[in-house]
Amino acid sequence: MLTKTMIKAFIKIMQGHATTDALKHQLKIQESYCIKLLKAIQQEQLIILRKEGKVLYASLARTAHAQKLKELITRDPSIDYSNILDKNKTRVFESILYTSKTVPQIAAQLKSSTRTVHEIVKASLNRGLLKKRKKTYLFHKKFWPHLHEFLHYYRNRAIVKGMLLWQFENEVLFEVRRKEDISGKLTGTSRYDDFSVKVVTSTYCCYQGKKRLSKEEIFVHSILQIEKDSRAVGLAAVFFKKNKLSRKKVKELALKYDCVNKVEELLSVITTKGKTTTTILPQITPKNLQRIYEIYGVY
C-alpha cells in the first residue's frame, strides 16, 4: 500500500534522483531506510531496481499504474500528490472508486474505524475529491479524471493468467480457460455443481483471498462473469432460488464487488419471472426463463 514517503520518493525518482545516494540526500533519510523504501515501491510495481557495481538504480516500471502515476505528477507539478495518496486516503478512494457507499459501509470494507473514514471523507469533500449522494460518497471522476484513471489501474494491478474480473487489495477474482492455470479457490459458475446446479463451463472462475466463501458470495461472483449469454442469467436465477439465498446478504456483497446494478437487475428478473427489461445484463424472455426453471426443477 502506498504511503506519503513512497509517493515523495517516486516523485524524486521521476525528477532524476534515481540512485540511493541521490534519493537519500533529497529526502534526508538514512541509506538503509532509503533501500527499504525503494524495495517497498518496487513491491507496488511502480519502479524497477537494478544494481551496477555498488550503485542501486531505480527506473520506471512498465506497469499501467506506474505509467499513469508518472503522467499524473508531471501533468501538474503544483499538486502535492503525497498528501492525496497516502495509505488511508488511497484505501478510501479505492473503496468508492466505482460504487457509492456510506461511511459505515466504507469502514466495514476497510476494517477501519468510522471515525477515521469520516475524517478522510470530510477532508476529501472539501477538496472536491469526492461527491456526496444523500448519505453516500463516490470518488469525483469528473473533477479528478486523471487521478481516477491512476487509481483504477492501481487498484486492478494483479497479474493473473486469465481475465481479471474484480480486485480489491489482496482479494482477486478472475477467469482462466485452462485447468492448469487455476489458482486459489474455484468460485462463481465453477462452483454451481456443488450447489445442485449442474452446468458445463468453458472457463474456470478463481478467487484469491480469504479462506471461506459463502453461497451468496459464490452467486455474486457468478454475476460478475455474465457478459452476453442470456442463459447465464437464467442459471443464476436457478442458483438463487434453489439455494434460498438471502437478498440482504446478496445486496451487501454487491456493494463490495461493485456490481449493484447487475445484481438489482438479476433480482428483478427473479421477482418478475423474466418480465423485467434489462439494460446491463443480457435480456432473457419469461418463456426461456421458465424453460430453464423446468429443466432444473425450480417452481
C-alpha positions in Angstrom: 0.0 0.0 0.0 1.2 3.5 -0.8 2.5 5.9 1.8 3.2 9.6 1.7 7.0 8.9 1.8 6.7 6.4 -1.1 5.0 9.0 -3.2 7.6 11.6 -2.4 10.3 9.2 -3.3 8.6 8.3 -6.6 8.4 11.9 -7.5 12.1 12.5 -6.8 13.0 9.4 -8.9 11.0 10.8 -11.8 12.8 14.1 -11.4 16.1 12.3 -12.0 17.2 11.4 -8.4 17.3 7.7 -9.3 20.2 6.4 -7.1 20.1 5.6 -3.4 22.8 8.3 -2.8 20.8 11.0 -4.6 17.5 10.0 -3.1 18.7 9.8 0.5 20.0 13.4 0.2 16.8 14.6 -1.3 14.6 13.0 1.3 17.1 13.5 4.1 17.0 9.8 5.2 19.5 7.1 6.1 20.7 4.8 3.3 19.4 1.7 5.0 15.9 3.2 5.1 16.3 4.5 1.6 16.9 1.0 0.3 14.0 -0.4 2.3 11.8 2.4 0.8 12.9 1.6 -2.8 12.1 -2.1 -2.3 8.6 -1.2 -1.0 8.0 1.0 -4.1 9.2 -1.8 -6.3 6.8 -4.2 -4.5 4.0 -1.9 -5.6 5.2 -2.4 -9.2 6.0 1.3 -9.7 9.7 1.0 -10.2 12.4 -1.5 -11.2 15.6 -1.7 -9.3 19.0 -2.7 -10.8 22.4 -2.7 -9.3 25.6 -1.6 -11.2 28.6 -2.2 -9.1 27.8 -0.8 -5.7 25.2 1.7 -7.0 21.4 0.9 -6.8 19.4 2.5 -9.6 15.6 3.0 -9.8 13.7 3.3 -13.1 10.0 3.5 -14.0 8.2 0.1 -14.2 6.3 -0.7 -17.3 3.0 -1.4 -15.5 0.0 0.7 -16.4 -0.4 2.2 -13.0 3.3 3.2 -12.9 2.9 5.0 -16.2 -0.3 6.7 -15.1 1.3 7.9 -11.8 4.2 9.4 -13.7 1.7 11.2 -16.1 -0.3 12.4 -13.1 2.6 14.0 -11.2 4.1 15.5 -14.4 0.8 16.9 -15.6 0.5 19.4 -12.7 3.7 19.5 -10.5 2.0 22.1 -8.3 -0.3 19.4 -6.8 1.2 17.6 -3.8 0.1 14.0 -4.5 1.9 12.7 -1.5 -0.8 14.4 0.6 -3.6 13.0 -1.5 -2.3 9.4 -2.0 -1.2 8.4 1.5 -2.2 5.0 2.7 -5.6 5.6 4.4 -6.9 8.0 1.8 -6.0 5.8 -1.1 -7.8 2.9 0.5 -11.0 5.0 1.0 -10.8 6.3 -2.6 -10.4 2.7 -3.9 -13.4 1.5 -1.9 -15.7 4.1 -3.6 -14.0 4.4 -7.0 -16.9 2.7 -8.8 -19.7 2.4 -6.2 -21.1 5.0 -3.8 -21.1 3.9 -0.1 -21.9 5.3 3.3 -19.2 5.9 5.8 -20.1 2.7 7.8 -20.1 0.7 4.6 -16.6 2.0 3.7 -15.3 1.4 7.2 -16.7 -2.2 7.1 -14.9 -3.0 3.8 -11.6 -1.5 5.0 -12.0 -2.9 8.5 -11.3 0.6 9.8 -13.0 2.9 12.3 -15.9 5.0 11.1 -14.2 8.0 12.8 -11.1 7.6 10.6 -13.1 7.2 7.5 -15.4 10.1 8.3 -12.4 12.4 8.8 -10.9 11.4 5.4 -14.3 11.8 3.7 -14.8 15.2 5.2 -11.4 16.5 4.1 -11.7 14.9 0.7 -15.1 16.5 0.1 -13.7 19.9 0.9 -11.1 19.4 -1.8 -13.6 18.1 -4.4 -12.1 14.6 -4.5 -15.5 13.1 -3.5 -19.1 13.8 -4.3 -22.0 13.2 -1.9 -25.3 11.5 -2.8 -27.6 11.7 0.2 -25.6 9.7 2.8 -23.3 8.0 0.3 -20.0 9.1 -1.2 -18.3 8.4 -4.5 -14.9 9.4 -5.9 -15.3 12.5 -8.1 -14.2 11.2 -11.5 -15.4 14.3 -13.4 -13.2 16.7 -11.2 -10.2 14.4 -11.0 -10.3 12.2 -14.2 -6.5 11.6 -14.3 -6.3 10.7 -10.6 -9.3 8.4 -11.1 -7.5 6.7 -14.0 -4.4 6.1 -11.9 -6.5 4.7 -9.0 -8.3 2.4 -11.5 -5.1 0.8 -12.7 -3.5 0.8 -9.3 -6.5 -1.0 -7.7 -6.6 -3.6 -10.5 -2.9 -4.3 -10.7 -3.0 -8.0 -10.0 -1.1 -10.1 -12.5 -3.2 -13.1 -13.5 -3.0 -15.6 -16.4 -6.6 -15.1 -17.4 -9.2 -12.2 -17.3 -9.4 -10.1 -14.2 -13.0 -9.7 -13.1 -12.5 -7.7 -9.9 -9.8 -6.8 -7.3 -9.7 -5.0 -4.1 -6.4 -5.1 -2.3 -5.5 -8.8 -1.6 -8.8 -10.2 -2.9 -8.7 -11.1 -6.6 -11.4 -12.6 -8.8 -10.5 -13.8 -12.3 -11.3 -16.3 -15.1 -8.9 -18.7 -16.8 -9.5 -21.1 -19.7 -7.1 -23.8 -18.9 -7.4 -26.1 -15.9 -3.6 -25.9 -15.2 -4.0 -22.1 -14.8 -6.4 -22.4 -11.9 -5.0 -20.5 -8.8 -6.7 -20.0 -5.5 -10.2 -21.3 -4.9 -12.9 -22.1 -7.6 -16.0 -19.9 -7.3 -18.8 -18.5 -9.4 -20.2 -20.8 -12.1 -17.3 -23.2 -11.4 -19.0 -24.0 -8.1 -22.6 -24.3 -9.3 -22.3 -28.1 -9.4 -21.6 -28.1 -5.7 -24.9 -26.4 -5.1 -27.2 -28.6 -7.2 -27.0 -26.6 -10.4 -25.2 -28.8 -13.0 -23.5 -26.7 -15.7 -20.8 -27.1 -18.3 -18.5 -24.1 -18.5 -15.7 -23.1 -20.9 -13.8 -21.2 -18.2 -12.8 -21.6 -14.6 -13.6 -18.8 -12.1 -10.9 -18.3 -9.5 -10.8 -16.4 -6.2 -7.7 -15.5 -4.2 -8.2 -14.1 -0.8 -9.9 -15.2 2.4 -10.4 -18.8 3.3 -14.1 -19.5 3.0 -16.8 -18.3 0.6 -20.5 -18.2 1.3 -23.1 -19.4 -1.2 -24.1 -15.7 -1.6 -20.6 -14.7 -2.4 -20.2 -17.5 -5.0 -23.5 -16.3 -6.5 -22.3 -12.7 -6.7 -19.0 -13.9 -8.3 -21.1 -15.6 -11.0 -23.0 -12.4 -11.7 -19.6 -10.7 -12.4 -19.0 -13.4 -15.0 -22.1 -12.7 -17.0 -21.5 -11.0 -20.4 -23.7 -11.7 -23.4 -25.3 -15.1 -22.7 -28.9 -14.8 -21.5 -28.8 -18.4 -20.4 -26.3 -17.4 -17.7 -28.9 -15.0 -16.3 -31.4 -18.0 -16.1 -28.8 -20.2 -14.4 -28.0 -17.5 -11.9 -31.7 -17.2 -11.1 -31.9 -21.0 -10.6 -28.9 -20.9 -8.3 -30.5 -18.1 -6.2 -33.9 -19.9 -5.9 -32.5 -23.5 -5.4 -30.2 -22.3 -2.6 -32.7 -19.9 -1.0 -30.2 -17.1 -0.9 -30.6 -14.1 1.4 -31.4 -11.0 -0.6 -30.0 -8.8 2.1 -26.6 -10.6 2.1 -26.5 -10.6 -1.7 -27.1 -6.8 -1.8 -24.4 -6.2 0.8 -22.0 -8.2 -1.3 -23.0 -6.4 -4.5 -21.7 -3.2 -2.8 -18.4 -4.8 -2.0 -18.0 -6.3 -5.5 -19.1 -3.1 -7.3 -22.0 -4.8 -9.2 -25.0 -3.3 -7.5 -26.8 -2.6 -10.8 -26.2 -6.1 -12.2 -27.4 -7.7 -9.0 -30.5 -5.4 -8.8 -31.4 -6.4 -12.4 -31.0 -10.1 -11.7 -33.2 -9.9 -8.5 -35.8 -8.0 -10.6 -35.7 -10.8 -13.2 -36.3 -13.3 -10.5 -39.1 -11.3 -8.9 -41.0 -10.5 -12.2 -40.3 -14.0 -13.6 -38.4 -12.5 -16.6 -40.7 -9.6 -17.4 -38.0 -7.1 -16.4 -36.3 -5.2 -19.3 -32.6 -5.4 -18.6 -30.0 -2.9 -19.8 -26.8 -4.2 -18.2 -27.5 -8.0 -18.2 -28.4 -9.8 -21.4 -32.2 -10.0 -21.9 -33.9 -13.2 -21.1 -37.6 -13.8 -22.0 -40.1 -15.1 -19.5 -40.5 -18.2 -21.7 -36.8 -19.0 -21.7 -36.5 -18.4 -18.0 -39.4 -20.7 -17.3 -37.8 -23.4 -19.6 -34.6 -23.2 -17.5 -36.6 -23.3 -14.3 -38.3 -26.5 -15.5 -35.1 -28.2 -16.5 -33.7 -27.7 -13.0 -36.9 -28.4 -11.2 -37.4 -24.8 -9.9 -41.0 -23.8 -9.4 
